[in-house]
Amino acid sequence: GGGVSRAGGQLLNPVINYLDDFTWPLMRKDVALHIAQLQNDAGLLGAAAQALERV
């Protein structure tokens, strides 16, 4: 998430390849990776959600 999500496939594809190489197939089959849709708002919204849970 965050600004890193702007890298898109340039970052996502190597991560997927790494997971394919180093994760047991039984565990990997249920894992899906996606580019964050919240982009730079991800951290702020996550912090707000944490704060609301503690109130």
PDBQT receptor file of N, H, CA, C and O in Angstrom, charges set to zero:
ATOM      1  N   GLY A   1       0.809  -1.187   0.000  1.00  0.00    +0.000 N 
ATOM      2  CA  GLY A   1       0.000   0.000   0.000  1.00  0.00    +0.000 C 
ATOM      3  C   GLY A   1       0.850   1.248   0.000  1.00  0.00    +0.000 C 
ATOM      4  O   GLY A   1       2.063   1.180  -0.202  1.00  0.00    +0.000 OA
ATOM      5  N   GLY A   2       0.235   2.368   0.221  1.00  0.00    +0.000 N 
ATOM      6  H   GLY A   2      -0.750   2.423   0.385  1.00  0.00    +0.000 HD
ATOM      7  CA  GLY A   2       0.936   3.633   0.248  1.00  0.00    +0.000 C 
ATOM      8  C   GLY A   2       1.540   3.976  -1.099  1.00  0.00    +0.000 C 
ATOM      9  O   GLY A   2       1.087   3.490  -2.135  1.00  0.00    +0.000 OA
ATOM     10  N   GLY A   3       2.560   4.811  -1.081  1.00  0.00    +0.000 N 
ATOM     11  H   GLY A   3       2.928   5.205  -0.239  1.00  0.00    +0.000 HD
ATOM     12  CA  GLY A   3       3.213   5.230  -2.314  1.00  0.00    +0.000 C 
ATOM     13  C   GLY A   3       3.846   4.081  -3.076  1.00  0.00    +0.000 C 
ATOM     14  O   GLY A   3       4.011   4.152  -4.294  1.00  0.00    +0.000 OA
ATOM     15  N   VAL A   4       4.199   3.023  -2.364  1.00  0.00    +0.000 N 
ATOM     16  H   VAL A   4       4.065   2.965  -1.374  1.00  0.00    +0.000 HD
ATOM     17  CA  VAL A   4       4.807   1.858  -3.009  1.00  0.00    +0.000 C 
ATOM     18  C   VAL A   4       3.858   1.259  -4.036  1.00  0.00    +0.000 C 
ATOM     19  O   VAL A   4       4.303   0.666  -5.018  1.00  0.00    +0.000 OA
ATOM     20  N   SER A   5       2.566   1.407  -3.822  1.00  0.00    +0.000 N 
ATOM     21  H   SER A   5       2.205   1.889  -3.024  1.00  0.00    +0.000 HD
ATOM     22  CA  SER A   5       1.590   0.813  -4.734  1.00  0.00    +0.000 C 
ATOM     23  C   SER A   5       1.664   1.414  -6.132  1.00  0.00    +0.000 C 
ATOM     24  O   SER A   5       1.184   0.811  -7.091  1.00  0.00    +0.000 OA
ATOM     25  N   ARG A   6       2.259   2.592  -6.255  1.00  0.00    +0.000 N 
ATOM     26  H   ARG A   6       2.649   3.083  -5.476  1.00  0.00    +0.000 HD
ATOM     27  CA  ARG A   6       2.400   3.204  -7.582  1.00  0.00    +0.000 C 
ATOM     28  C   ARG A   6       3.355   2.427  -8.483  1.00  0.00    +0.000 C 
ATOM     29  O   ARG A   6       3.305   2.567  -9.705  1.00  0.00    +0.000 OA
ATOM     30  N   ALA A   7       4.220   1.613  -7.892  1.00  0.00    +0.000 N 
ATOM     31  H   ALA A   7       4.260   1.499  -6.900  1.00  0.00    +0.000 HD
ATOM     32  CA  ALA A   7       5.161   0.821  -8.686  1.00  0.00    +0.000 C 
ATOM     33  C   ALA A   7       4.432  -0.240  -9.496  1.00  0.00    +0.000 C 
ATOM     34  O   ALA A   7       4.961  -0.735 -10.492  1.00  0.00    +0.000 OA
ATOM     35  N   GLY A   8       3.231  -0.588  -9.079  1.00  0.00    +0.000 N 
ATOM     36  H   GLY A   8       2.802  -0.185  -8.271  1.00  0.00    +0.000 HD
ATOM     37  CA  GLY A   8       2.410  -1.538  -9.823  1.00  0.00    +0.000 C 
ATOM     38  C   GLY A   8       3.102  -2.862 -10.058  1.00  0.00    +0.000 C 
ATOM     39  O   GLY A   8       3.690  -3.447  -9.148  1.00  0.00    +0.000 OA
ATOM     40  N   GLY A   9       3.023  -3.327 -11.299  1.00  0.00    +0.000 N 
ATOM     41  H   GLY A   9       2.545  -2.852 -12.038  1.00  0.00    +0.000 HD
ATOM     42  CA  GLY A   9       3.581  -4.619 -11.665  1.00  0.00    +0.000 C 
ATOM     43  C   GLY A   9       5.083  -4.707 -11.508  1.00  0.00    +0.000 C 
ATOM     44  O   GLY A   9       5.625  -5.803 -11.361  1.00  0.00    +0.000 OA
ATOM     45  N   GLN A  10       5.773  -3.563 -11.538  1.00  0.00    +0.000 N 
ATOM     46  H   GLN A  10       5.332  -2.673 -11.657  1.00  0.00    +0.000 HD
ATOM     47  CA  GLN A  10       7.226  -3.581 -11.363  1.00  0.00    +0.000 C 
ATOM     48  C   GLN A  10       7.607  -4.129 -10.000  1.00  0.00    +0.000 C 
ATOM     49  O   GLN A  10       8.669  -4.733  -9.849  1.00  0.00    +0.000 OA
ATOM     50  N   LEU A  11       6.767  -3.930  -9.024  1.00  0.00    +0.000 N 
ATOM     51  H   LEU A  11       5.904  -3.440  -9.147  1.00  0.00    +0.000 HD
ATOM     52  CA  LEU A  11       7.013  -4.469  -7.693  1.00  0.00    +0.000 C 
ATOM     53  C   LEU A  11       6.232  -5.757  -7.467  1.00  0.00    +0.000 C 
ATOM     54  O   LEU A  11       6.754  -6.713  -6.892  1.00  0.00    +0.000 OA
ATOM     55  N   LEU A  12       5.003  -5.782  -7.911  1.00  0.00    +0.000 N 
ATOM     56  H   LEU A  12       4.579  -5.006  -8.377  1.00  0.00    +0.000 HD
ATOM     57  CA  LEU A  12       4.130  -6.921  -7.633  1.00  0.00    +0.000 C 
ATOM     58  C   LEU A  12       4.623  -8.208  -8.297  1.00  0.00    +0.000 C 
ATOM     59  O   LEU A  12       4.624  -9.264  -7.663  1.00  0.00    +0.000 OA
ATOM     60  N   ASN A  13       5.032  -8.136  -9.536  1.00  0.00    +0.000 N 
ATOM     61  H   ASN A  13       5.031  -7.279 -10.051  1.00  0.00    +0.000 HD
ATOM     62  CA  ASN A  13       5.454  -9.356 -10.245  1.00  0.00    +0.000 C 
ATOM     63  C   ASN A  13       6.646 -10.042  -9.587  1.00  0.00    +0.000 C 
ATOM     64  O   ASN A  13       6.604 -11.261  -9.422  1.00  0.00    +0.000 OA
ATOM     65  N   PRO A  14       7.714  -9.328  -9.199  1.00  0.00    +0.000 N 
ATOM     66  CA  PRO A  14       8.809 -10.011  -8.500  1.00  0.00    +0.000 C 
ATOM     67  C   PRO A  14       8.384 -10.604  -7.156  1.00  0.00    +0.000 C 
ATOM     68  O   PRO A  14       8.881 -11.660  -6.762  1.00  0.00    +0.000 OA
ATOM     69  N   VAL A  15       7.480  -9.942  -6.457  1.00  0.00    +0.000 N 
ATOM     70  H   VAL A  15       7.076  -9.085  -6.777  1.00  0.00    +0.000 HD
ATOM     71  CA  VAL A  15       7.003 -10.477  -5.179  1.00  0.00    +0.000 C 
ATOM     72  C   VAL A  15       6.220 -11.768  -5.412  1.00  0.00    +0.000 C 
ATOM     73  O   VAL A  15       6.383 -12.737  -4.670  1.00  0.00    +0.000 OA
ATOM     74  N   ILE A  16       5.383 -11.783  -6.428  1.00  0.00    +0.000 N 
ATOM     75  H   ILE A  16       5.250 -10.996  -7.030  1.00  0.00    +0.000 HD
ATOM     76  CA  ILE A  16       4.633 -13.000  -6.761  1.00  0.00    +0.000 C 
ATOM     77  C   ILE A  16       5.595 -14.123  -7.136  1.00  0.00    +0.000 C 
ATOM     78  O   ILE A  16       5.420 -15.261  -6.702  1.00  0.00    +0.000 OA
ATOM     79  N   ASN A  17       6.605 -13.810  -7.934  1.00  0.00    +0.000 N 
ATOM     80  H   ASN A  17       6.748 -12.885  -8.286  1.00  0.00    +0.000 HD
ATOM     81  CA  ASN A  17       7.594 -14.826  -8.311  1.00  0.00    +0.000 C 
ATOM     82  C   ASN A  17       8.318 -15.363  -7.087  1.00  0.00    +0.000 C 
ATOM     83  O   ASN A  17       8.560 -16.566  -6.986  1.00  0.00    +0.000 OA
ATOM     84  N   TYR A  18       8.664 -14.484  -6.162  1.00  0.00    +0.000 N 
ATOM     85  H   TYR A  18       8.467 -13.507  -6.245  1.00  0.00    +0.000 HD
ATOM     86  CA  TYR A  18       9.339 -14.901  -4.934  1.00  0.00    +0.000 C 
ATOM     87  C   TYR A  18       8.443 -15.841  -4.131  1.00  0.00    +0.000 C 
ATOM     88  O   TYR A  18       8.890 -16.886  -3.658  1.00  0.00    +0.000 OA
ATOM     89  N   LEU A  19       7.184 -15.461  -3.983  1.00  0.00    +0.000 N 
ATOM     90  H   LEU A  19       6.821 -14.612  -4.367  1.00  0.00    +0.000 HD
ATOM     91  CA  LEU A  19       6.249 -16.324  -3.257  1.00  0.00    +0.000 C 
ATOM     92  C   LEU A  19       6.118 -17.687  -3.925  1.00  0.00    +0.000 C 
ATOM     93  O   LEU A  19       6.091 -18.718  -3.253  1.00  0.00    +0.000 OA
ATOM     94  N   ASP A  20       6.038 -17.685  -5.240  1.00  0.00    +0.000 N 
ATOM     95  H   ASP A  20       6.060 -16.848  -5.787  1.00  0.00    +0.000 HD
ATOM     96  CA  ASP A  20       5.919 -18.951  -5.965  1.00  0.00    +0.000 C 
ATOM     97  C   ASP A  20       7.138 -19.838  -5.726  1.00  0.00    +0.000 C 
ATOM     98  O   ASP A  20       7.013 -21.059  -5.639  1.00  0.00    +0.000 OA
ATOM     99  N   ASP A  21       8.313 -19.223  -5.621  1.00  0.00    +0.000 N 
ATOM    100  H   ASP A  21       8.414 -18.230  -5.691  1.00  0.00    +0.000 HD
ATOM    101  CA  ASP A  21       9.552 -19.982  -5.448  1.00  0.00    +0.000 C 
ATOM    102  C   ASP A  21       9.765 -20.471  -4.016  1.00  0.00    +0.000 C 
ATOM    103  O   ASP A  21      10.357 -21.531  -3.810  1.00  0.00    +0.000 OA
ATOM    104  N   PHE A  22       9.292 -19.714  -3.026  1.00  0.00    +0.000 N 
ATOM    105  H   PHE A  22       8.812 -18.853  -3.193  1.00  0.00    +0.000 HD
ATOM    106  CA  PHE A  22       9.663 -20.005  -1.647  1.00  0.00    +0.000 C 
ATOM    107  C   PHE A  22       8.496 -20.328  -0.715  1.00  0.00    +0.000 C 
ATOM    108  O   PHE A  22       8.673 -20.383   0.502  1.00  0.00    +0.000 OA
ATOM    109  N   THR A  23       7.317 -20.539  -1.271  1.00  0.00    +0.000 N 
ATOM    110  H   THR A  23       7.173 -20.494  -2.260  1.00  0.00    +0.000 HD
ATOM    111  CA  THR A  23       6.154 -20.878  -0.451  1.00  0.00    +0.000 C 
ATOM    112  C   THR A  23       5.654 -22.260  -0.847  1.00  0.00    +0.000 C 
ATOM    113  O   THR A  23       5.613 -22.603  -2.029  1.00  0.00    +0.000 OA
ATOM    114  N   TRP A  24       5.278 -23.039   0.141  1.00  0.00    +0.000 N 
ATOM    115  H   TRP A  24       5.312 -22.761   1.100  1.00  0.00    +0.000 HD
ATOM    116  CA  TRP A  24       4.724 -24.354  -0.151  1.00  0.00    +0.000 C 
ATOM    117  C   TRP A  24       3.457 -24.196  -0.972  1.00  0.00    +0.000 C 
ATOM    118  O   TRP A  24       2.611 -23.362  -0.648  1.00  0.00    +0.000 OA
ATOM    119  N   PRO A  25       3.311 -24.987  -2.039  1.00  0.00    +0.000 N 
ATOM    120  CA  PRO A  25       2.137 -24.862  -2.915  1.00  0.00    +0.000 C 
ATOM    121  C   PRO A  25       0.810 -24.943  -2.162  1.00  0.00    +0.000 C 
ATOM    122  O   PRO A  25      -0.137 -24.237  -2.507  1.00  0.00    +0.000 OA
ATOM    123  N   LEU A  26       0.732 -25.788  -1.148  1.00  0.00    +0.000 N 
ATOM    124  H   LEU A  26       1.502 -26.362  -0.868  1.00  0.00    +0.000 HD
ATOM    125  CA  LEU A  26      -0.511 -25.923  -0.393  1.00  0.00    +0.000 C 
ATOM    126  C   LEU A  26      -0.881 -24.608   0.301  1.00  0.00    +0.000 C 
ATOM    127  O   LEU A  26      -2.061 -24.276   0.413  1.00  0.00    +0.000 OA
ATOM    128  N   MET A  27       0.116 -23.870   0.761  1.00  0.00    +0.000 N 
ATOM    129  H   MET A  27       1.075 -24.141   0.670  1.00  0.00    +0.000 HD
ATOM    130  CA  MET A  27      -0.146 -22.588   1.416  1.00  0.00    +0.000 C 
ATOM    131  C   MET A  27      -0.315 -21.469   0.392  1.00  0.00    +0.000 C 
ATOM    132  O   MET A  27      -1.098 -20.545   0.611  1.00  0.00    +0.000 OA
ATOM    133  N   ARG A  28       0.401 -21.543  -0.706  1.00  0.00    +0.000 N 
ATOM    134  H   ARG A  28       1.037 -22.294  -0.884  1.00  0.00    +0.000 HD
ATOM    135  CA  ARG A  28       0.397 -20.481  -1.711  1.00  0.00    +0.000 C 
ATOM    136  C   ARG A  28      -0.932 -20.393  -2.451  1.00  0.00    +0.000 C 
ATOM    137  O   ARG A  28      -1.324 -19.313  -2.894  1.00  0.00    +0.000 OA
ATOM    138  N   LYS A  29      -1.626 -21.514  -2.589  1.00  0.00    +0.000 N 
ATOM    139  H   LYS A  29      -1.309 -22.391  -2.230  1.00  0.00    +0.000 HD
ATOM    140  CA  LYS A  29      -2.845 -21.533  -3.408  1.00  0.00    +0.000 C 
ATOM    141  C   LYS A  29      -3.936 -20.605  -2.877  1.00  0.00    +0.000 C 
ATOM    142  O   LYS A  29      -4.798 -20.174  -3.644  1.00  0.00    +0.000 OA
ATOM    143  N   ASP A  30      -3.917 -20.292  -1.593  1.00  0.00    +0.000 N 
ATOM    144  H   ASP A  30      -3.217 -20.642  -0.970  1.00  0.00    +0.000 HD
ATOM    145  CA  ASP A  30      -4.952 -19.442  -1.001  1.00  0.00    +0.000 C 
ATOM    146  C   ASP A  30      -4.504 -17.991  -0.809  1.00  0.00    +0.000 C 
ATOM    147  O   ASP A  30      -5.202 -17.200  -0.174  1.00  0.00    +0.000 OA
ATOM    148  N   VAL A  31      -3.339 -17.646  -1.358  1.00  0.00    +0.000 N 
ATOM    149  H   VAL A  31      -2.772 -18.289  -1.874  1.00  0.00    +0.000 HD
ATOM    150  CA  VAL A  31      -2.805 -16.291  -1.192  1.00  0.00    +0.000 C 
ATOM    151  C   VAL A  31      -2.964 -15.521  -2.492  1.00  0.00    +0.000 C 
ATOM    152  O   VAL A  31      -2.549 -15.982  -3.555  1.00  0.00    +0.000 OA
ATOM    153  N   ALA A  32      -3.571 -14.340  -2.395  1.00  0.00    +0.000 N 
ATOM    154  H   ALA A  32      -3.908 -13.966  -1.531  1.00  0.00    +0.000 HD
ATOM    155  CA  ALA A  32      -3.708 -13.458  -3.558  1.00  0.00    +0.000 C 
ATOM    156  C   ALA A  32      -3.114 -12.101  -3.203  1.00  0.00    +0.000 C 
ATOM    157  O   ALA A  32      -3.386 -11.558  -2.132  1.00  0.00    +0.000 OA
ATOM    158  N   LEU A  33      -2.316 -11.565  -4.090  1.00  0.00    +0.000 N 
ATOM    159  H   LEU A  33      -2.095 -12.007  -4.960  1.00  0.00    +0.000 HD
ATOM    160  CA  LEU A  33      -1.735 -10.238  -3.888  1.00  0.00    +0.000 C 
ATOM    161  C   LEU A  33      -2.368  -9.262  -4.864  1.00  0.00    +0.000 C 
ATOM    162  O   LEU A  33      -2.597  -9.580  -6.031  1.00  0.00    +0.000 OA
ATOM    163  N   HIS A  34      -2.646  -8.072  -4.363  1.00  0.00    +0.000 N 
ATOM    164  H   HIS A  34      -2.460  -7.814  -3.415  1.00  0.00    +0.000 HD
ATOM    165  CA  HIS A  34      -3.261  -7.034  -5.189  1.00  0.00    +0.000 C 
ATOM    166  C   HIS A  34      -2.600  -5.698  -4.886  1.00  0.00    +0.000 C 
ATOM    167  O   HIS A  34      -2.092  -5.481  -3.786  1.00  0.00    +0.000 OA
ATOM    168  N   ILE A  35      -2.612  -4.816  -5.858  1.00  0.00    +0.000 N 
ATOM    169  H   ILE A  35      -3.025  -4.992  -6.751  1.00  0.00    +0.000 HD
ATOM    170  CA  ILE A  35      -2.134  -3.459  -5.645  1.00  0.00    +0.000 C 
ATOM    171  C   ILE A  35      -3.154  -2.738  -4.760  1.00  0.00    +0.000 C 
ATOM    172  O   ILE A  35      -4.359  -2.826  -4.992  1.00  0.00    +0.000 OA
ATOM    173  N   ALA A  36      -2.661  -2.030  -3.750  1.00  0.00    +0.000 N 
ATOM    174  H   ALA A  36      -1.682  -1.958  -3.562  1.00  0.00    +0.000 HD
ATOM    175  CA  ALA A  36      -3.552  -1.304  -2.847  1.00  0.00    +0.000 C 
ATOM    176  C   ALA A  36      -4.336  -0.247  -3.603  1.00  0.00    +0.000 C 
ATOM    177  O   ALA A  36      -3.785   0.463  -4.444  1.00  0.00    +0.000 OA
ATOM    178  N   GLN A  37      -5.603  -0.146  -3.307  1.00  0.00    +0.000 N 
ATOM    179  H   GLN A  37      -6.051  -0.723  -2.624  1.00  0.00    +0.000 HD
ATOM    180  CA  GLN A  37      -6.446   0.856  -3.955  1.00  0.00    +0.000 C 
ATOM    181  C   GLN A  37      -6.442   2.177  -3.205  1.00  0.00    +0.000 C 
ATOM    182  O   GLN A  37      -6.805   3.208  -3.771  1.00  0.00    +0.000 OA
ATOM    183  N   LEU A  38      -6.038   2.164  -1.945  1.00  0.00    +0.000 N 
ATOM    184  H   LEU A  38      -5.743   1.326  -1.485  1.00  0.00    +0.000 HD
ATOM    185  CA  LEU A  38      -6.059   3.384  -1.141  1.00  0.00    +0.000 C 
ATOM    186  C   LEU A  38      -4.827   4.255  -1.366  1.00  0.00    +0.000 C 
ATOM    187  O   LEU A  38      -4.822   5.427  -0.987  1.00  0.00    +0.000 OA
ATOM    188  N   GLN A  39      -3.798   3.705  -1.971  1.00  0.00    +0.000 N 
ATOM    189  H   GLN A  39      -3.802   2.754  -2.279  1.00  0.00    +0.000 HD
ATOM    190  CA  GLN A  39      -2.542   4.393  -2.272  1.00  0.00    +0.000 C 
ATOM    191  C   GLN A  39      -2.029   5.156  -1.053  1.00  0.00    +0.000 C 
ATOM    192  O   GLN A  39      -1.846   4.551   0.003  1.00  0.00    +0.000 OA
ATOM    193  N   ASN A  40      -1.793   6.454  -1.163  1.00  0.00    +0.000 N 
ATOM    194  H   ASN A  40      -1.941   6.946  -2.021  1.00  0.00    +0.000 HD
ATOM    195  CA  ASN A  40      -1.182   7.216  -0.072  1.00  0.00    +0.000 C 
ATOM    196  C   ASN A  40      -2.090   7.383   1.138  1.00  0.00    +0.000 C 
ATOM    197  O   ASN A  40      -1.620   7.768   2.208  1.00  0.00    +0.000 OA
ATOM    198  N   ASP A  41      -3.370   7.103   0.992  1.00  0.00    +0.000 N 
ATOM    199  H   ASP A  41      -3.752   6.790   0.123  1.00  0.00    +0.000 HD
ATOM    200  CA  ASP A  41      -4.289   7.223   2.123  1.00  0.00    +0.000 C 
ATOM    201  C   ASP A  41      -4.287   5.979   3.011  1.00  0.00    +0.000 C 
ATOM    202  O   ASP A  41      -4.905   5.988   4.075  1.00  0.00    +0.000 OA
ATOM    203  N   ALA A  42      -3.613   4.921   2.600  1.00  0.00    +0.000 N 
ATOM    204  H   ALA A  42      -3.111   4.914   1.735  1.00  0.00    +0.000 HD
ATOM    205  CA  ALA A  42      -3.652   3.658   3.332  1.00  0.00    +0.000 C 
ATOM    206  C   ALA A  42      -3.163   3.816   4.767  1.00  0.00    +0.000 C 
ATOM    207  O   ALA A  42      -3.828   3.357   5.695  1.00  0.00    +0.000 OA
ATOM    208  N   GLY A  43      -2.025   4.449   4.963  1.00  0.00    +0.000 N 
ATOM    209  H   GLY A  43      -1.484   4.822   4.209  1.00  0.00    +0.000 HD
ATOM    210  CA  GLY A  43      -1.480   4.614   6.310  1.00  0.00    +0.000 C 
ATOM    211  C   GLY A  43      -2.372   5.464   7.192  1.00  0.00    +0.000 C 
ATOM    212  O   GLY A  43      -2.605   5.131   8.354  1.00  0.00    +0.000 OA
ATOM    213  N   LEU A  44      -2.867   6.552   6.647  1.00  0.00    +0.000 N 
ATOM    214  H   LEU A  44      -2.677   6.823   5.703  1.00  0.00    +0.000 HD
ATOM    215  CA  LEU A  44      -3.736   7.454   7.406  1.00  0.00    +0.000 C 
ATOM    216  C   LEU A  44      -5.031   6.754   7.814  1.00  0.00    +0.000 C 
ATOM    217  O   LEU A  44      -5.466   6.866   8.960  1.00  0.00    +0.000 OA
ATOM    218  N   LEU A  45      -5.637   6.043   6.889  1.00  0.00    +0.000 N 
ATOM    219  H   LEU A  45      -5.284   5.952   5.958  1.00  0.00    +0.000 HD
ATOM    220  CA  LEU A  45      -6.885   5.341   7.201  1.00  0.00    +0.000 C 
ATOM    221  C   LEU A  45      -6.657   4.198   8.187  1.00  0.00    +0.000 C 
ATOM    222  O   LEU A  45      -7.501   3.931   9.042  1.00  0.00    +0.000 OA
ATOM    223  N   GLY A  46      -5.522   3.532   8.064  1.00  0.00    +0.000 N 
ATOM    224  H   GLY A  46      -4.836   3.749   7.369  1.00  0.00    +0.000 HD
ATOM    225  CA  GLY A  46      -5.194   2.473   9.017  1.00  0.00    +0.000 C 
ATOM    226  C   GLY A  46      -4.997   3.022  10.421  1.00  0.00    +0.000 C 
ATOM    227  O   GLY A  46      -5.456   2.428  11.397  1.00  0.00    +0.000 OA
ATOM    228  N   ALA A  47      -4.309   4.165  10.522  1.00  0.00    +0.000 N 
ATOM    229  H   ALA A  47      -3.937   4.647   9.729  1.00  0.00    +0.000 HD
ATOM    230  CA  ALA A  47      -4.112   4.794  11.829  1.00  0.00    +0.000 C 
ATOM    231  C   ALA A  47      -5.444   5.247  12.420  1.00  0.00    +0.000 C 
ATOM    232  O   ALA A  47      -5.675   5.097  13.619  1.00  0.00    +0.000 OA
ATOM    233  N   ALA A  48      -6.313   5.797  11.587  1.00  0.00    +0.000 N 
ATOM    234  H   ALA A  48      -6.125   5.919  10.612  1.00  0.00    +0.000 HD
ATOM    235  CA  ALA A  48      -7.628   6.230  12.063  1.00  0.00    +0.000 C 
ATOM    236  C   ALA A  48      -8.442   5.036  12.550  1.00  0.00    +0.000 C 
ATOM    237  O   ALA A  48      -9.124   5.123  13.571  1.00  0.00    +0.000 OA
ATOM    238  N   ALA A  49      -8.373   3.929  11.829  1.00  0.00    +0.000 N 
ATOM    239  H   ALA A  49      -7.818   3.858  11.000  1.00  0.00    +0.000 HD
ATOM    240  CA  ALA A  49      -9.106   2.726  12.238  1.00  0.00    +0.000 C 
ATOM    241  C   ALA A  49      -8.599   2.219  13.582  1.00  0.00    +0.000 C 
ATOM    242  O   ALA A  49      -9.391   1.815  14.434  1.00  0.00    +0.000 OA
ATOM    243  N   GLN A  50      -7.276   2.239  13.777  1.00  0.00    +0.000 N 
ATOM    244  H   GLN A  50      -6.633   2.567  13.086  1.00  0.00    +0.000 HD
ATOM    245  CA  GLN A  50      -6.705   1.815  15.060  1.00  0.00    +0.000 C 
ATOM    246  C   GLN A  50      -7.181   2.720  16.192  1.00  0.00    +0.000 C 
ATOM    247  O   GLN A  50      -7.532   2.247  17.273  1.00  0.00    +0.000 OA
ATOM    248  N   ALA A  51      -7.187   4.019  15.933  1.00  0.00    +0.000 N 
ATOM    249  H   ALA A  51      -6.901   4.403  15.055  1.00  0.00    +0.000 HD
ATOM    250  CA  ALA A  51      -7.627   4.971  16.955  1.00  0.00    +0.000 C 
ATOM    251  C   ALA A  51      -9.091   4.741  17.314  1.00  0.00    +0.000 C 
ATOM    252  O   ALA A  51      -9.453   4.775  18.490  1.00  0.00    +0.000 OA
ATOM    253  N   LEU A  52      -9.928   4.508  16.318  1.00  0.00    +0.000 N 
ATOM    254  H   LEU A  52      -9.634   4.480  15.363  1.00  0.00    +0.000 HD
ATOM    255  CA  LEU A  52     -11.352   4.286  16.576  1.00  0.00    +0.000 C 
ATOM    256  C   LEU A  52     -11.599   3.005  17.363  1.00  0.00    +0.000 C 
ATOM    257  O   LEU A  52     -12.534   2.937  18.161  1.00  0.00    +0.000 OA
ATOM    258  N   GLU A  53     -10.767   1.991  17.145  1.00  0.00    +0.000 N 
ATOM    259  H   GLU A  53     -10.007   2.046  16.497  1.00  0.00    +0.000 HD
ATOM    260  CA  GLU A  53     -10.925   0.739  17.888  1.00  0.00    +0.000 C 
ATOM    261  C   GLU A  53     -10.612   0.920  19.365  1.00  0.00    +0.000 C 
ATOM    262  O   GLU A  53     -11.133   0.186  20.205  1.00  0.00    +0.000 OA
ATOM    263  N   ARG A  54      -9.773   1.884  19.685  1.00  0.00    +0.000 N 
ATOM    264  H   ARG A  54      -9.350   2.481  19.003  1.00  0.00    +0.000 HD
ATOM    265  CA  ARG A  54      -9.349   2.088  21.074  1.00  0.00    +0.000 C 
ATOM    266  C   ARG A  54     -10.257   3.042  21.837  1.00  0.00    +0.000 C 
ATOM    267  O   ARG A  54     -10.114   3.202  23.049  1.00  0.00    +0.000 OA
ATOM    268  N   VAL A  55     -11.188   3.676  21.134  1.00  0.00    +0.000 N 
ATOM    269  H   VAL A  55     -11.304   3.546  20.149  1.00  0.00    +0.000 HD
ATOM    270  CA  VAL A  55     -12.084   4.642  21.792  1.00  0.00    +0.000 C 
ATOM    271  C   VAL A  55     -13.288   3.927  22.347  1.00  0.00    +0.000 C 
ATOM    272  O   VAL A  55     -14.163   4.559  22.939  1.00  0.00    +0.000 OA
TER     273      VAL A  55
